[in-house]
Amino acid sequence: MICVSHDYDRPVRWRSGSPHHRARGFSLIELIVVITLAAVIAVFLVFFLTTPVDAYFAQTRRSDLVDAEDRILRNLTIDVSTALPGSLRTTASGSVLALELLATTGVARYYGPGDKSYLPPVQESAQELSTGSLDSNGFYTIGHYGPTTGAYLAVTRPGAPSAYALTGIMTSQFTIIVNAATSEDQVTLPGGGFTFSGASPTHSSFIVSGPVTYICDTTPTVQTLRRYSNYPVTSSQPFNASAAPLTAVTVRNSLIATNVTACSLTPYQPAGSNSGQMLLLKVTLTNNGEVLQVFHEISTRYGT
């Protein structure tokens, strides 16, 4: 008989070099290689992502500047082109520039001396405007003013005194109706009449709604262009936002543009005695390195 003895209590010893149970980590070289590769990948990711992101924000800034340019040109073109001829005036103080004008809502040609000489003298006097002396009768017009809502009636000419003085140029005492017999606008000057200082070369008369002011403030902490309206005519021009005529509760204050870093609004009188005024506009808009320069020339639609 053969007996086999099993020694179950004898521990089994494995050699420390066994490939199955030997613990392993990253060597320093492997770690450096991994870090280097990760850095290279990160650089490429930043490069390829930053460029389109920067381009997107740059395009957004440019779009904002173009929108501001459009608002500036749209507002100034509407106001200047329909302004009372000769009413554009500017005042500058430091980094603040103010442009003021008298907005009109209608224009019509009046009958002057001799235009209705075919009528009996009484009717002729009632329908023609007498300038340079008191006119207590009023006058008729060729064509219609259109909407007759307005604060003043004006007759101006080249070299006339400032309309802002309300002397010889504009009166707030007037009424307009359509004469049933002639279908012409009939203007009445109540309160004893009014003396217009001189005749318009084109016999133009205007309905004036009131003054409008644009204030361009290029102070680094402000950099805005604002529009003010619905305030009374004053002989001296308000030239900043804190001026008394512009601080009343009823004044309309509209922000036209931001990021205005340079501004020039220059009125001038072109050659020609009957010409209106021109406005030379130069505005620089800047936004985080993006620069847009606006150059434009606007003329008053009406001559005198």
C-alpha positions in Angstrom: 0.0 0.0 0.0 1.2 3.4 -0.9 0.3 6.3 1.4 0.3 9.9 0.1 0.7 12.6 2.7 -0.6 16.2 2.1 0.8 18.9 4.2 -2.0 21.4 4.1 -0.6 23.6 6.8 2.5 24.4 5.0 2.4 27.9 3.6 3.0 28.4 -0.1 5.6 31.1 -0.8 5.6 32.9 -4.1 8.6 34.6 -5.4 8.6 38.4 -5.2 9.4 38.6 -8.9 6.1 36.9 -10.0 4.6 38.8 -13.0 1.1 38.2 -11.7 1.2 40.1 -8.4 4.0 42.7 -8.8 2.6 46.3 -8.3 3.5 48.9 -10.9 3.0 52.8 -11.2 4.0 55.5 -13.7 7.6 56.2 -14.1 8.7 59.9 -14.0 9.5 59.8 -17.7 6.0 58.5 -18.6 4.4 61.2 -16.4 6.4 63.9 -18.1 5.4 62.6 -21.6 1.7 62.6 -20.6 1.9 66.1 -19.2 3.7 67.4 -22.3 1.1 65.8 -24.7 -1.7 67.2 -22.6 -0.2 70.7 -22.8 0.3 70.5 -26.5 -3.4 69.4 -27.0 -4.5 72.2 -24.7 -2.6 74.8 -26.7 -4.1 73.6 -29.9 -7.6 73.7 -28.4 -7.1 77.2 -27.1 -5.7 78.3 -30.5 -8.6 76.8 -32.5 -11.3 78.0 -30.1 -10.0 81.4 -29.2 -9.8 82.7 -32.8 -13.5 82.1 -33.7 -14.7 83.3 -30.2 -12.6 86.5 -30.6 -13.9 87.0 -34.1 -17.5 86.6 -32.9 -17.2 89.2 -30.2 -15.3 91.6 -32.6 -18.2 91.2 -35.1 -20.7 91.9 -32.3 -18.8 95.1 -31.4 -18.7 96.2 -35.0 -22.4 95.6 -35.4 -23.1 97.7 -32.3 -21.1 100.5 -33.8 -22.9 100.3 -37.2 -26.2 100.4 -35.3 -25.1 103.5 -33.5 -24.0 105.1 -36.8 -27.4 104.4 -38.3 -29.2 105.9 -35.3 -27.1 109.1 -35.5 -27.6 109.6 -39.2 -31.3 108.8 -39.1 -32.1 111.2 -36.3 -29.9 114.0 -37.4 -31.0 113.7 -41.1 -34.6 114.0 -40.1 -34.2 116.9 -37.8 -31.6 118.9 -39.8 -33.3 118.5 -43.2 -36.6 119.9 -41.9 -35.1 122.6 -39.6 -36.0 126.2 -39.9 -33.4 127.7 -42.3 -30.9 129.7 -40.3 -31.7 128.1 -37.0 -28.7 125.7 -36.7 -26.3 126.9 -34.0 -23.6 125.2 -31.9 -21.9 125.8 -28.6 -18.8 123.9 -27.3 -17.5 123.7 -23.7 -14.6 121.4 -23.0 -15.6 117.9 -24.1 -19.3 118.8 -24.6 -20.7 120.0 -27.9 -24.3 121.1 -28.4 -26.2 121.5 -31.7 -29.6 123.3 -31.5 -32.2 123.8 -34.3 -35.8 124.7 -34.7 -37.9 121.8 -35.9 -40.7 122.5 -38.4 -43.9 120.6 -39.2 -44.9 122.4 -42.4 -44.0 125.0 -45.0 -46.1 126.9 -47.5 -45.5 129.8 -49.9 -47.3 133.0 -48.9 -48.7 135.7 -51.2 -46.5 138.8 -51.1 -47.2 142.3 -52.3 -48.6 142.4 -55.8 -49.2 138.6 -56.0 -53.0 139.2 -55.9 -53.1 142.6 -57.5 -56.0 141.3 -59.7 -58.3 141.4 -56.6 -60.0 144.5 -55.2 -57.7 146.3 -52.8 -59.4 145.2 -49.6 -59.2 141.5 -50.6 -55.7 141.9 -51.9 -54.6 143.4 -48.5 -56.3 140.6 -46.7 -54.6 137.9 -48.7 -51.0 139.2 -49.1 -48.4 139.3 -46.3 -46.9 142.7 -45.6 -43.3 142.5 -44.2 -41.3 145.2 -42.7 -44.3 146.7 -41.1 -47.2 145.6 -39.0 -49.5 143.1 -40.7 -52.8 142.9 -38.8 -54.8 141.1 -41.6 -52.9 137.9 -42.0 -52.4 136.2 -45.4 -53.2 133.3 -47.7 -50.8 130.6 -48.9 -50.2 128.7 -52.1 -50.6 125.1 -51.1 -51.1 123.9 -47.6 -48.9 123.6 -44.5 -50.0 120.1 -43.9 -50.4 119.3 -40.2 -50.7 122.7 -38.6 -49.8 121.7 -35.0 -47.0 123.9 -33.9 -46.0 126.6 -31.5 -44.8 129.3 -33.9 -45.2 130.8 -37.3 -42.0 131.9 -38.9 -40.8 133.9 -41.9 -37.1 134.1 -42.2 -34.4 135.1 -44.7 -30.6 135.1 -45.1 -28.9 137.4 -42.6 -32.1 137.7 -40.5 -31.9 138.2 -36.8 -31.8 135.0 -34.7 -35.2 133.3 -34.7 -34.5 132.3 -31.1 -35.0 136.0 -30.0 -38.6 135.8 -31.2 -38.3 139.3 -32.7 -39.4 139.9 -36.2 -39.0 136.2 -37.2 -41.5 134.1 -35.3 -44.9 134.6 -33.6 -46.9 132.3 -31.4 -50.1 134.2 -32.1 -51.6 132.7 -35.3 -54.4 130.5 -36.5 -54.7 128.6 -39.7 -57.9 127.5 -41.5 -58.7 126.3 -45.0 -60.7 129.0 -46.7 -63.8 127.4 -48.2 -64.0 129.8 -51.1 -60.4 129.5 -52.4 -59.3 126.2 -50.8 -56.1 128.0 -49.7 -54.7 128.1 -46.2 -55.8 131.3 -44.5 -53.5 132.6 -41.7 -54.8 135.0 -39.1 -52.5 137.0 -36.8 -54.6 137.8 -33.7 -53.5 140.1 -30.9 -53.1 143.2 -33.2 -51.0 141.4 -35.8 -47.3 140.9 -36.1 -44.3 142.6 -37.8 -42.1 140.2 -39.8 -38.8 142.0 -40.2 -38.3 141.1 -43.8 -39.5 139.1 -46.8 -38.4 135.6 -47.6 -36.8 135.5 -51.1 -38.9 132.4 -51.8 -42.0 133.7 -49.9 -41.7 130.7 -47.6 -43.4 130.6 -44.2 -43.0 127.8 -41.7 -44.8 126.1 -38.8 -42.2 125.6 -36.0 -42.9 123.0 -33.3 -40.0 124.1 -31.1 -36.3 123.7 -30.5 -34.3 120.4 -30.5 -30.8 120.0 -29.0 -28.2 117.3 -29.6 -25.5 117.1 -26.9 -22.4 115.2 -27.7 -20.3 114.5 -24.6 -17.0 112.8 -25.2 -15.9 112.8 -21.6 -14.3 109.3 -21.0 -16.9 108.4 -18.4 -19.8 109.5 -20.6 -19.2 109.2 -24.3 -22.8 109.7 -25.4 -24.9 111.5 -28.0 -28.4 112.6 -26.7 -31.4 114.3 -28.2 -33.5 116.8 -26.2 -36.9 118.2 -27.2 -40.2 119.6 -25.9 -38.7 122.7 -24.1 -39.3 126.4 -24.8 -37.3 128.6 -27.1 -34.6 130.5 -25.3 -32.4 133.3 -26.7 -29.2 131.7 -25.2 -28.4 128.2 -26.3 -28.4 125.4 -23.7 -25.1 123.6 -24.1 -25.1 120.8 -21.6 -27.5 118.3 -20.0 -27.7 120.3 -16.7 -28.8 123.5 -18.5 -32.1 124.8 -17.1 -34.2 124.5 -20.2 -33.2 120.8 -20.6 -33.9 119.7 -17.0 -37.7 120.2 -16.8 -39.9 117.2 -16.2 -41.6 117.6 -19.6 -38.4 117.5 -21.6 -37.9 114.5 -23.8 -34.4 113.0 -23.4 -33.4 110.3 -25.8 -30.1 108.4 -25.9 -29.0 108.2 -29.5 -25.5 106.6 -29.3 -22.8 105.4 -26.8 -19.1 104.9 -27.3 -18.7 108.4 -28.8 -15.1 109.4 -28.5 -14.9 112.3 -30.9 -17.6 114.6 -32.2 -17.8 117.6 -34.6 -21.1 119.2 -35.7 -20.4 122.2 -37.9 -23.2 124.3 -39.5 -22.3 126.5 -42.5 -24.1 128.6 -45.1 -23.5 127.5 -48.7 -23.1 130.1 -51.5 -26.5 131.3 -52.7 -28.8 133.9 -51.1 -31.7 131.5 -51.0 -29.9 128.4 -49.8 -30.6 126.8 -46.4 -27.9 125.7 -44.0 -25.6 122.7 -44.2 -24.4 120.5 -41.3 -21.0 118.8 -41.6 -21.0 115.8 -39.3 -17.9 114.0 -38.0 -18.3 111.4 -35.2 -15.9 108.7 -34.0 -17.3 105.6 -32.3 -14.9 103.3 -30.4 -15.6 100.0 -28.7 -12.7 97.8 -27.3 -10.4 98.5 -30.2 -13.0 98.6 -32.9 -13.3 102.1 -34.4 -15.9 103.5 -36.8 -15.7 107.1 -38.2 -18.9 108.7 -39.4 -18.7 111.5 -42.0 -21.8 113.0 -43.4 -23.2 116.3 -44.8 -26.8 117.2 -44.3 -28.7 120.1 -45.8 -31.9 121.8 -44.6 -34.6 120.8 -47.1 -36.0 124.3 -47.3 -34.5 127.5 -48.5 -35.5 130.9 -47.3 
